[in-house]
């Protein structure tokens, strides 16, 4: 809770004499709620001096960080996607028949996952701030691995529903945790390609999932367990191993990384301080939550995410079913779904590195919506008879929508400052993702089989709407930055601005409270 002792005396400091830029301890922030990174810098003054003298943040150090943290985040995201969509592959492997599913039972089971995912985001935001994000993530990875393996024991609709609910609860931690951890290690300019790298786990999951499904469909029909049950057990155990590894090796931030020297830790902290979003603060401030409710950017980000995720829900849950509906056998449908992963990976990497060198997040997002709209049009209006290649092309093009979500995740992490606001905003955007995924599968109704035209039209319409709202958000950011440029630094000298800006980097101020903060778009 925010108290009077947490107010930061910035106004009084504006008129004080300028201080040396490296003498952090001489400009102590009068706050019981100062960011943990600032306290770390104060207690390691020698390392601060050494880091500044030796220009310790180098490309070699950045590569070292990349190789240490990105692979484990990539593995976590790969397995969360595979475990989530295994039900999609199991559907063409006999799950519906073995569990005696009827009508919309399968659709409801798919939807239950995202309802649980949505509800679980409420405590997730609080837990990620109060606890270690990497340990919280690792623990949840272990638990959803267990839930995945237990799906093999389901014997009817209700037991499948229970397994999907538990899986949704535990997987809800993945996106907000990775968003916070990534933003603790990289500047806003560096974040986009790193977000893209771990998010490529989704595309790899699509490729591996199809191949794994194809392989387990060759299990002998006389085996003691059906192929889809063995598939859930094996992949659940793999996920448990990755979760335990995450707990042991993934650090939340530079301060707790055992493989960095003190000088390197300081160099990374000072490098990332340019974000002005904070790094570690366990004090939950309800004033930040209230600001979120009144912040137009949060509402626009959640609306875009929700619209975009309708297509995501269709692609992840029903792609194999749609391909099978084109006239292919179950094993062929699984294999033909693998190019979707290649499209996801290529579009995600293109967007991540495109933003790194050209910025313009809004333009890249709109650009990804265009092929998705075309794909939705092909799926919706191309006659099924004699046009299987065109229908497959539609499925693959819709997968370009995958890249838009990594833009939204990185946009949220970059433009929301203040620790509580940052974690709650990340959880809200992740919750919006689940809302879209709830809507997506529900557009598939049994009465519309086998073409499911209403669902395909929903893909087309939501992509167009998402592109439009993205342009609105871009215009809002332009307006907000120009407004701050006109009013923010009036009447202050350059030395005052420089000193105050550095103090504000660790003051746990939100993007609204910090007049020197500028939005990226």
N, C-alpha and C positions, 0 to 999 in steps of 0.2 A: 504494500500500500504506500502511496505517496504521502510524505509528511512534510512539515515546514522545514525540517532539517535537510531535506533533499533539494531545496531551491538553490540554484547555482548563481553565485554572485558575479555575473558577467558584466552587468552594467557598471559596477564600481571599478572593474578592472579596465574598462575602456579608456579611462583617463590616466591610468598609471603609466609609468615610464616603460618603454619597450624592454623586453628581456632577451637574453640569448636564446636562439631557437632550440639549442640542444639541452638547455637547463630546465628540464621538465619539473624537477623537484622544487624549483623556485616559483612555479606558477601553480601550486597545488589547488585543485578544485575543491571548494568548500561544499562537499556533499557526502552524505552517508550512502549514496546510491551511485557512485562513480563507476564507470566501466572497469571490469577486472583487468583489461589490457593496460589501462592507465596506471593502476596500482602496480602491475608487473614492471612497467617501465620505471616507475619511481624507485622500486626496490632493487633495480639492476642498473644503476646509473653508470657503472663502469662499462658494462656491456653496451649501453646506449652510446657512450662516447666512442668506444671501439668500432661499433657498427657504422657510425657516421664518419669516422676517420678513414675507415677502410672501404667505404661504399659496399657494404656486405651483401646487399640484395643484388644478385647477379642472375644471368640467364641459367647458369649451372644450378643455382639454388632453386630456381623456379622449376627446372626439369626434375630435380630431386623430389620436390613436392609433388609434381605431377605423377611420377612413378610410384610414389608411396601411397597416395590417397585416391587417385582416380580409378585405378584398377579394382579396388575393393568396392567402391561405390558402383562401378559398372556391373560387377558381379551381383550385387544386391538388386539392382534395377532389372537385370536380366532375369533373375529368378522370380522377382515379384510379378513380372509379366507372364512368364511361363506358367507359374503356379495359378495365376488368375485365369488364364485362358485354357488351361488343360481341359476344363469342362467343354469347351468348344470342340476340341479334338475327340474327347471321349464320346461326344454326341454322335459322331460318325463311326464310332468303334463299338456301339452296342449298349451304351449307358442307358439310353431311353428305354430300350427293351428290357434290360436286366432289372432296372428299378421300376418298371411298369409305369413310366411317366405318361400322363394324359394331357390333352389340351394344351394349356399354357403353363404346365408345371415346369418345363425347362426354362422358359422365359422368366418365370417368377423366381426360380432358383438363381438365375443369373442376376436378376434385379436385387435380390436379398443381399448379395455381396456388397453392392454399392450403397444400399440403405445403411447397412452396418458400418461401412466405410465412412459415410457422411456423419453418422452419430458419433463415431469414435474420434472425429476431428475436434470435437469440443474439448475433451480432456487432453488431447495431443498437444495443442498449443501451450497449455499450462505446463505439461510434463516436460516438454522440450526445453522450456526456459528454466525450470526449476532443477532439472536433472541434467546429466550429461547426454547431449543429443546422440553421440555415437553409441553409448552404452544402451540408451533407450531403443535406438534403431536395431542394434545387434540382438537385444533380447526379443524384440518383436519379430525379427527375421527367424529366430529359432522357433518361436511359437507358431508362426504361420507355416513353417516347414512341417511341424507336427500336425497342424490342421490339414495340410495337404495330404500327408501320409494317411491320416485317419479317414480321408474321403474314400479310400479304398474299401473301408468297412461299411459304407452306406448300403442299405438294402431296400430303401423305399424313398419316396419323395420327401418325407419329413426329416429323415436322417441326412439326406443330401442338403436340405435347407439349413439344418443346424451346422453342418460342416462349412457351408458357404458363408454363413453369418460370422463364425469364428475367424475364418480366413479374412473377411472384410475388416473386422475389428483390428487384427494385427497388421494387415498391410497398410492401414491408414497412416502409419507413421512414416512411410518411405519418402514421399515427396517433400513434406515440410522439413524433415530431418536433413535430407540431402541438400535442400535449398539453403538452410542455415549453415551447415558445415562448409559448403562450397563458398558461400559469401564471407566466411571467416578467413579464407586462405587466399582469395584473389580480389583484385580491384574490379570495379564495374566494367572496365574495358576488357579485362582478362577472363571474366566469368563466362561469357557466352560460349566460347569453344569448349571450356571445361564442362559446363552444363551439358553441352551437346555430346561430349565423349561418354559421360556416364549414361546419358539418356539413350545413346545408341544401343544400350542393352535391350531396349524394347524391340528394335529391329532384329538384333541377333536372336532374341527370344522367339520372334516370328519364324525365323529360319530354322532354328534348332527344334522348336515345337513341332513344326511340320515334319521334319525328318524323324524325330523321336516317335511321333504318332504313327508314321509310316512303318517304323521298325517294330513297334509293339503290336501293330496289326498283323504281324506275321507270327505271333505267339500261337502255338497249336490250339485249336478249338477244344482239344481234349485235356488241356492243362488244368491243374487244380484251380487256378485263379484266372479270370479273364484278363486279356492283355491290358485293358484300360485300368484295371485295379493294380496290376504290377507297375504300370507307368506312374501312378500316383505315389506309390510307396517309394520307388527309386528316386524320383525327383524331390519328394519331401525330405528324404534323408540328405540329399545333396544340399538342399536349402539349409538344413540344420547345421551342417558343416560350415557353410558360408557365414551363417549367423554367429557362430562361435568365433570364427576368424575375425569378424567385424568387431566384436567385443574386445578382442585381444590386440588388434593392430591399428584400428582407425582412430586417430586423435580428433577431438572436437575443434581444436584451434592450435596455433603455434606454441602457446604457453605450455601445453602438456605433451608435446611431441618429443619422445625420448631420443629420436634420431637427429635432432637439431641441436647445435651448440647454443649457448646463451646468446652469443653475438648474432647467430642466424635467427633465433627466435625474435630478438629485438628488431632485426632488419625486416622480417616479414610483417611484424605488428605495425611498424612505422610505414611500411609500404601500403598496407591495407587500410591504414587510417584515413587515406584519401577518400574512402567511401563515405565517411561520416555516418555510418549506420551502426557502429558499435560492434562488440565482439562477444563479451560475456558479462551478463548481469542477471542475477537470479531474482531480483526484486520485481514482482509482478505489479505493474502500474495500471489501475483501472482507468486513469485519465487517457492512456493510450488507446484502450478499448473504445472509449467514448469518441475519441477522435476518428477512429476507423469508421464508426457508424455515420459520421458526418463528412467523410472524405470521398469526393466524387471519383477519384482514381480507383479506389478499392471496389466501388460498385461497378464501374466500367470493366475492370479487370475480371471480376467474378462473372459478369454477364457474358463477356467474350469467351471465357473458359467454359462456361456452361454450354454455350451454343456450339463451340468447336467440339466439345466432348460428346455431343449427340452422335456425331459421325464416328468418333473413337469407340463409343459403345457398340455401334453396329459392326465396325471392322473387327474389333477384338473378340466379340462374342459370337458373331454369326458368319464370319467370312468363309469358314470351311463349309458351313451349311449352305450358304449361297452358291459356292462353287459346285458343290454336289448337286444342287438344283439345276445347274446348267447341263446336267446329263453325265457327269463323271462318276466313277466308282469312289468309294470311301478312301482307299489308299491313294488314288490319283488326286482326289480333292485335297488331301493333306499335303502332298508334294507340291501341287499347284499353288498352294497358299504361301510357299516359301519365298517367291519373288516379292511378295509384299514387304518382307523384312528388308530386302535389298533396297527397295524404294524408300523405306523409312530411314535406313542408315544414310543413304546418299543425301536425302533432303535435309536430314538433321545436321549432318556435317557441313553441308553447303551453307545452311542458315547460320550455324554457330561461327564459322570462320568468316562468313560474309559480314556478320555484325561486328566481329572483332576488328575488321579493317575498314568498314564503311559505315558502321552504326546503322541508323534508319531501321530500327526494330519494327516499326509499324509497317514499313514498305515490304520487308521480308515476310511479315505475317500475312499481309494481304496477298503477296505473291504466291504463298503456299496455298491459300484458299482457292486460287484460280484453277489449278489442276484438279483440286478436290471437287470443285463445282462441276467441271467437265466430266469427271468420273461419275459423280452423282447423276448427271444428265444421261450418260451412256447406260448406266444401270437402270434408270427409271424409264427411259423411252425407247431403247433399242429392242426390237423384237427378239424374243428368246430363240426362236427357231432359226437355225443357220447362222447365228451371229455370236457363237461362243467366244471367239477371239476378242470381239469388241466388248463383250460383257466382262471378260477377264481383265481387259485393259481398264475398264471402269473400276473394278475392284482395286487394281494396283494404283491407279491415279488417286483414289480416295485416300490412300495411305500417306500422301503428302501432308495430310492434316496432322500427322504425328509431329512434324517439325514445329508446328505452331505452338504446341503445348510447352516445348522447352523454351521458346521465346517468352511465353507468359510467366513461366516459373522464374526465369532470370530477370525479367522486367520487375516482378514483384520484389525479389531480393534486392535489386539495385535501387528502387525508388521508394522503399519504405524504411525509414530510419527510426531509431529508438527500439530497444531490445524487445519490449513487450509488443509494440506495434508490429515489429518485423515477424515475430513468431506467430502472432494471431493472424496477420495478413496472409502468411504462407499457408496456415491451416485453412483459412477461408477459401483461398484459391483452390487448394486441394479438395475442399468440400464441394466447390462449384464443379470441379471435374467429376466428382461422384454423382452430382445431380444430373449432369448431362448424360452420364452413363446409365443412370436409372431410366431416363426418358428414352434413350436409344433402343435398348432391348424391348421396351414396351411398345415400340412401333411395329414390332414383329408379332403379329397375332396369328393364331392357328388358322383362322378363317381366310387369311390372305395367302396361305401357302399355295403353290411353291414359289410364286414370283415375288411376293412381299413388296408390291409396288408402293404402298403408302410409306414404308420404311425407307425405300430408296429416294422418294421425293423429299422426305424429312432431311436426308443427308444433303441434298441440293439446297434446300431452303435455309437450313441452319448455317451452312458455310457462307452463303451470301450475306446473311444477317451478321455473322461474326466479322466479316470483312468491313461492313459498314460501321459497326460499333468501334472497330479498331481505328478507323479514320477519325471518329469523334474523340477517342482518347488521345490521339496524336494532337489534335487541335487544342485540347484541354492543356496538355503539357506545354505546348508552345505559348499559350496564353499565360499560364502560371509562371513560367520562366521570365517572360517579358515583364510581367507585373513585379516580380522580385528584382529584376535588373533596374527598374525605375525607382524602387523604394528602398531596397535592402541596404545599400552602402552609403546612403546620403549623409553627408556631414561627418564622415569618419576619414581619418588619414590612412595611408597605406600601411603604416606600421601597426595601427590599431586593428585594422582589418586582418592582417596576417596573424597577429598574436591571438586575437579573439577566435579566429577560424580554427587555429590549432587546438585551443582549449575546448572548443565546441565538438571536436572530433570524438571526445571521450565523455561528453556531458550527458549522455543518454537522452538527447533531445530528439524529438520526432522530426520528420521532414517538414512538417508545418511549423514547428517551433524554431527551427534553425533557418534564419533568413538567408544564410550563405549557401544553403543546399540548393542544388539545381537538378531537375529531373532529366533523365536520359530518355530519348525516344528514337 
